[in-house]
Amino acid sequence: MKLLLTSTGFTNPKIGELFVSEIGGPIGQKNILIVAYAQNNREQFYVDESVKEIKDLGFVKTIIFNLHAPINREKLPEFDAIYVCGGNTFSILKKTREVGIDDFIISQVKNGAIYVGVSAGSIIAGPEVKIAGYGNEGDPNDVGLADLNGLKLTDVIIFPHFKESLRSEIDSFQKTVVEPVVALTDNQALFIVDSESSLIE
């Protein structure tokens, strides 16, 4: 499995270049599924930016799946990449379950699709999402999500949008879990291939 976990997508050109290199072949023929759940204008702005950066890289065969609606899996093709946008982590994870796309994402990635996570999308790829609500800048669990298990595509827990002032929060959280916690600045990404990982910056 291949996962490219980021804070802000492809704003760092090196991350986008790696994605293009790893997906291989004529990128105009690659199917990309963009999973999004915008609950306000600010979140919609970032979703629109994610869609734009995918298209700016040359990908034209994109399907935007809005988590506001149920999924019809029979109408979805096989995908070369699954790109999960940011937003409120708890809301996004809950909606992926409600509309039934969580299992679809897992099966696609296990069958070779590259998983790209942006912020919340990076967090839900891991074993659990408790870190999303941790600290002064955490997401509120307004939806009352009780099952905090992630998609479990990796055992790494991502802390996106890291800055040095949050170092003590990261260290404190790491003491509460056995899995490794990786803090990513907005300019970094963690590229995971099976059990091997490398930091892109």
C-alpha positions as a LaTeX table, in Angstrom:
\begin{tabular}{lrrr}
\hline
Residue & $x$ (\AA) & $y$ (\AA) & $z$ (\AA) \\
\hline
Met1 & 0.00 & 0.00 & 0.00 \\
Lys2 & 1.07 & 3.55 & $-0.72$ \\
Leu3 & $-0.02$ & 6.53 & 1.36 \\
Leu4 & 0.95 & 10.17 & 0.93 \\
Leu5 & $-0.10$ & 11.96 & 4.10 \\
Thr6 & 0.03 & 15.76 & 4.13 \\
Ser7 & $-1.15$ & 18.82 & 6.03 \\
Thr8 & $-2.00$ & 20.94 & 3.01 \\
Gly9 & $-1.90$ & 18.71 & $-0.05$ \\
Phe10 & 0.49 & 19.67 & $-2.83$ \\
Thr11 & 1.32 & 23.24 & $-1.81$ \\
Asn12 & 4.93 & 22.06 & $-1.61$ \\
Pro13 & 5.75 & 21.23 & $-5.26$ \\
Lys14 & 7.96 & 18.32 & $-4.18$ \\
Ile15 & 4.91 & 16.51 & $-2.80$ \\
Gly16 & 2.97 & 16.91 & $-6.03$ \\
Glu17 & 5.99 & 15.77 & $-8.06$ \\
Leu18 & 6.29 & 12.65 & $-5.93$ \\
Phe19 & 2.61 & 11.88 & $-6.41$ \\
Val20 & 2.87 & 12.20 & $-10.19$ \\
Ser21 & 5.98 & 10.02 & $-10.20$ \\
Glu22 & 4.42 & 7.30 & $-8.06$ \\
Ile23 & 1.13 & 7.13 & $-9.94$ \\
Gly24 & 3.08 & 6.64 & $-13.17$ \\
Gly25 & 1.93 & 6.41 & $-16.77$ \\
Pro26 & $-0.07$ & 9.01 & $-18.70$ \\
Ile27 & $-1.63$ & 11.04 & $-15.92$ \\
Gly28 & $-4.47$ & 12.14 & $-18.18$ \\
Gln29 & $-5.74$ & 8.57 & $-18.10$ \\
Lys30 & $-5.59$ & 8.09 & $-14.33$ \\
Asn31 & $-8.81$ & 7.97 & $-12.31$ \\
Ile32 & $-8.76$ & 10.10 & $-9.17$ \\
Leu33 & $-11.48$ & 10.01 & $-6.51$ \\
Ile34 & $-11.66$ & 13.17 & $-4.41$ \\
Val35 & $-13.56$ & 12.66 & $-1.16$ \\
Ala36 & $-14.83$ & 15.90 & 0.38 \\
Tyr37 & $-17.14$ & 17.08 & 3.12 \\
Ala38 & $-17.43$ & 20.85 & 3.40 \\
Gln39 & $-19.75$ & 22.15 & 6.10 \\
Asn40 & $-19.13$ & 25.87 & 5.62 \\
Asn41 & $-17.66$ & 28.36 & 3.16 \\
Arg42 & $-14.18$ & 28.15 & 4.67 \\
Glu43 & $-14.05$ & 24.37 & 4.30 \\
Gln44 & $-15.48$ & 24.63 & 0.77 \\
Phe45 & $-12.66$ & 27.03 & $-0.14$ \\
Tyr46 & $-10.06$ & 24.44 & 0.83 \\
Val47 & $-11.92$ & 21.67 & $-0.99$ \\
Asp48 & $-11.95$ & 23.83 & $-4.13$ \\
Glu49 & $-8.21$ & 24.42 & $-3.71$ \\
Ser50 & $-7.62$ & 20.66 & $-3.47$ \\
Val51 & $-9.58$ & 20.03 & $-6.65$ \\
Lys52 & $-7.66$ & 22.79 & $-8.41$ \\
Glu53 & $-4.25$ & 21.44 & $-7.44$ \\
Ile54 & $-5.17$ & 17.98 & $-8.71$ \\
Lys55 & $-6.23$ & 19.43 & $-12.05$ \\
Asp56 & $-3.20$ & 21.72 & $-12.20$ \\
Leu57 & $-0.99$ & 18.62 & $-12.10$ \\
Gly58 & $-2.68$ & 17.42 & $-15.29$ \\
Phe59 & $-5.27$ & 14.99 & $-13.97$ \\
Val60 & $-8.55$ & 15.25 & $-15.85$ \\
Lys61 & $-10.39$ & 12.06 & $-14.92$ \\
Thr62 & $-11.51$ & 13.13 & $-11.46$ \\
Ile63 & $-14.68$ & 12.24 & $-9.60$ \\
Ile64 & $-15.59$ & 14.43 & $-6.64$ \\
Phe65 & $-17.53$ & 12.46 & $-4.06$ \\
Asn66 & $-19.41$ & 14.67 & $-1.64$ \\
Leu67 & $-20.05$ & 12.96 & 1.67 \\
His68 & $-23.41$ & 14.71 & 1.95 \\
Ala69 & $-24.90$ & 12.00 & $-0.31$ \\
Pro70 & $-25.02$ & 8.18 & $-0.15$ \\
Ile71 & $-22.60$ & 6.25 & $-2.33$ \\
Asn72 & $-23.56$ & 4.00 & $-5.23$ \\
Arg73 & $-20.53$ & 1.75 & $-5.35$ \\
Glu74 & $-21.73$ & $-0.04$ & $-8.48$ \\
Lys75 & $-21.31$ & 3.17 & $-10.49$ \\
Leu76 & $-17.78$ & 3.86 & $-9.30$ \\
Pro77 & $-14.82$ & 2.70 & $-11.42$ \\
Glu78 & $-11.51$ & 1.44 & $-10.10$ \\
Phe79 & $-9.31$ & 4.33 & $-9.00$ \\
Asp80 & $-5.59$ & 4.99 & $-9.26$ \\
Ala81 & $-5.68$ & 7.37 & $-6.31$ \\
Ile82 & $-8.02$ & 8.31 & $-3.48$ \\
Tyr83 & $-7.61$ & 11.92 & $-2.33$ \\
Val84 & $-9.33$ & 12.69 & 0.99 \\
Cys85 & $-9.72$ & 16.39 & 1.74 \\
Gly86 & $-9.56$ & 18.14 & 5.09 \\
Gly87 & $-12.19$ & 19.54 & 7.42 \\
Asn88 & $-13.48$ & 18.42 & 10.79 \\
Thr89 & $-11.92$ & 15.00 & 11.35 \\
Phe90 & $-14.76$ & 13.59 & 13.43 \\
Ser91 & $-17.43$ & 14.73 & 10.98 \\
Ile92 & $-15.56$ & 13.35 & 7.97 \\
Leu93 & $-14.94$ & 9.96 & 9.57 \\
Lys94 & $-18.56$ & 9.67 & 10.68 \\
Lys95 & $-19.84$ & 10.53 & 7.20 \\
Thr96 & $-17.52$ & 8.06 & 5.47 \\
Arg97 & $-19.16$ & 5.35 & 7.55 \\
Glu98 & $-22.70$ & 6.61 & 7.11 \\
Val99 & $-22.50$ & 6.78 & 3.31 \\
Gly100 & $-20.53$ & 3.54 & 3.07 \\
Ile101 & $-17.38$ & 4.78 & 1.40 \\
Asp102 & $-14.97$ & 3.81 & 4.19 \\
Asp103 & $-14.77$ & 0.16 & 3.14 \\
Phe104 & $-14.54$ & 1.20 & $-0.51$ \\
Ile105 & $-11.54$ & 3.42 & 0.21 \\
Ile106 & $-9.80$ & 0.64 & 2.15 \\
Ser107 & $-10.35$ & $-1.92$ & $-0.60$ \\
Gln108 & $-9.16$ & 0.45 & $-3.33$ \\
Val109 & $-5.95$ & 1.29 & $-1.46$ \\
Lys110 & $-5.27$ & $-2.36$ & $-0.70$ \\
Asn111 & $-5.71$ & $-3.05$ & $-4.41$ \\
Gly112 & $-3.09$ & $-0.49$ & $-5.40$ \\
Ala113 & $-4.69$ & 2.97 & $-5.37$ \\
Ile114 & $-2.49$ & 5.64 & $-3.78$ \\
Tyr115 & $-4.11$ & 7.22 & $-0.73$ \\
Val116 & $-3.55$ & 10.96 & $-0.42$ \\
Gly117 & $-4.64$ & 12.60 & 2.81 \\
Val118 & $-4.94$ & 16.30 & 3.53 \\
Ser119 & $-5.07$ & 17.27 & 7.22 \\
Ala120 & $-8.15$ & 15.37 & 8.49 \\
Gly121 & $-7.76$ & 13.02 & 5.53 \\
Ser122 & $-4.30$ & 12.14 & 6.83 \\
Ile123 & $-5.52$ & 11.58 & 10.37 \\
Ile124 & $-8.34$ & 9.18 & 9.46 \\
Ala125 & $-5.91$ & 6.95 & 7.53 \\
Gly126 & $-4.32$ & 5.94 & 10.82 \\
Pro127 & $-5.30$ & 3.59 & 13.64 \\
Glu128 & $-7.46$ & 6.10 & 15.52 \\
Val129 & $-8.37$ & 9.78 & 15.43 \\
Lys130 & $-8.21$ & 10.91 & 19.06 \\
Ile131 & $-5.35$ & 13.24 & 18.19 \\
Ala132 & $-7.73$ & 15.33 & 16.06 \\
Gly133 & $-9.36$ & 16.71 & 19.18 \\
Tyr134 & $-6.21$ & 17.04 & 21.23 \\
Gly135 & $-4.74$ & 20.33 & 22.37 \\
Asn136 & $-5.71$ & 23.96 & 21.96 \\
Glu137 & $-6.22$ & 23.76 & 18.20 \\
Gly138 & $-8.04$ & 20.42 & 18.05 \\
Asp139 & $-11.30$ & 19.73 & 16.21 \\
Pro140 & $-14.49$ & 19.69 & 18.29 \\
Asn141 & $-16.30$ & 16.35 & 18.25 \\
Asp142 & $-19.63$ & 18.06 & 17.61 \\
Val143 & $-21.09$ & 14.96 & 15.97 \\
Gly144 & $-20.56$ & 12.86 & 19.09 \\
Leu145 & $-18.44$ & 10.25 & 17.32 \\
Ala146 & $-17.91$ & 7.40 & 19.80 \\
Asp147 & $-15.93$ & 4.96 & 17.63 \\
Leu148 & $-12.61$ & 6.74 & 17.13 \\
Asn149 & $-10.96$ & 3.98 & 15.09 \\
Gly150 & $-9.49$ & 5.21 & 11.83 \\
Leu151 & $-9.27$ & 3.41 & 8.49 \\
Lys152 & $-6.18$ & 1.59 & 9.79 \\
Leu153 & $-4.28$ & 1.83 & 6.53 \\
Thr154 & $-1.19$ & 2.58 & 8.64 \\
Asp155 & $-0.23$ & 2.41 & 12.29 \\
Val156 & 1.18 & 5.94 & 12.14 \\
Ile157 & $-0.78$ & 8.75 & 13.80 \\
Ile158 & $-0.47$ & 12.05 & 11.94 \\
Phe159 & $-0.51$ & 15.44 & 13.65 \\
Pro160 & $-0.98$ & 17.96 & 10.80 \\
His161 & $-0.28$ & 21.70 & 10.77 \\
Phe162 & 2.52 & 21.31 & 13.29 \\
Lys163 & 4.41 & 24.31 & 14.60 \\
Glu164 & 7.04 & 24.37 & 17.31 \\
Ser165 & 4.69 & 25.98 & 19.83 \\
Leu166 & 2.71 & 22.71 & 19.80 \\
Arg167 & 5.71 & 20.51 & 20.63 \\
Ser168 & 4.65 & 19.92 & 24.24 \\
Glu169 & 1.19 & 18.82 & 23.09 \\
Ile170 & 2.69 & 16.26 & 20.72 \\
Asp171 & 5.01 & 14.91 & 23.40 \\
Ser172 & 2.14 & 14.68 & 25.85 \\
Phe173 & $-0.11$ & 12.85 & 23.41 \\
Gln174 & 2.63 & 10.40 & 22.44 \\
Lys175 & 2.70 & 9.18 & 26.04 \\
Thr176 & $-0.95$ & 8.10 & 25.73 \\
Val177 & $-0.52$ & 5.82 & 22.69 \\
Val178 & 1.82 & 3.04 & 21.59 \\
Glu179 & 1.71 & 3.95 & 17.90 \\
Pro180 & 4.23 & 6.46 & 16.52 \\
Val181 & 3.00 & 10.04 & 16.21 \\
Val182 & 4.42 & 12.01 & 13.27 \\
Ala183 & 4.04 & 15.78 & 13.30 \\
Leu184 & 3.85 & 17.40 & 9.87 \\
Thr185 & 4.25 & 21.07 & 9.11 \\
Asp186 & 2.24 & 22.56 & 6.26 \\
Asn187 & 5.28 & 22.05 & 4.01 \\
Gln188 & 5.83 & 18.36 & 4.79 \\
Ala189 & 4.38 & 14.99 & 3.88 \\
Leu190 & 4.91 & 11.44 & 5.04 \\
Phe191 & 5.17 & 8.93 & 2.20 \\
Ile192 & 4.45 & 5.38 & 3.31 \\
Val193 & 5.03 & 2.27 & 1.22 \\
Asp194 & 3.83 & $-0.75$ & 3.17 \\
Ser195 & 5.87 & $-0.54$ & 6.40 \\
Glu196 & 8.54 & 1.87 & 5.12 \\
Ser197 & 8.15 & 5.63 & 5.39 \\
Ser198 & 10.03 & 8.75 & 4.35 \\
Leu199 & 9.57 & 12.42 & 5.12 \\
Ile200 & 9.09 & 14.81 & 2.20 \\
Glu201 & 9.95 & 18.45 & 2.81 \\
\hline
\end{tabular}
